[in-house]
Structures are given as C-alpha cells and as structure tokens.
C-alpha cells in the first residue's frame, strides 16, 4: 500500500463511519469538491498536510486520529 492509497482509504473510511459522501465532506471542510475527488482518485499523489488538516477540522478529529491506523503504521519507510 502506498501513502496515497492509505490517505484515500482513510478518507473513505471516515466518510463511511460518519455516513457522509465525499461531496458532503468537502462542504464540511470548506474545500473544493474536486480536491477531495482528486485525493480519492488518481490525480493527487501527495495531498498537502494543510488539506488533510482541513479534512480533520471538518470531521472534528485531530491529525493524530487521522493517521493513527494500521494502514499508516504498516507503510514501508520511503527514505533508506
């Protein structure tokens, strides 16, 4: 799994938990819906931390809560 896949998967997971669509998430976060869909799709390979922070703010969670999952813990180190 790549970092991009882990981020997209986490967003989908959170949307499912909150029972909201990605479009609704974009509205809650104050970001353009195309930004969410580009993260979920193949256009955005490395979303900015500021964008992820806005998503967290919209969902009323911390960055730590966003990244505290098995998917992120099991990512292979990129710098060796």
Secondary structure, 3 states (H helix, E strand, C coil): CCHHHHHHHHHHHHHHHHCCCHHHHHHHHCCCHHHHHHHHCCCCCCCCHHHHHHHHHHHCCCHHHHHCCHHHHCCCCCCC
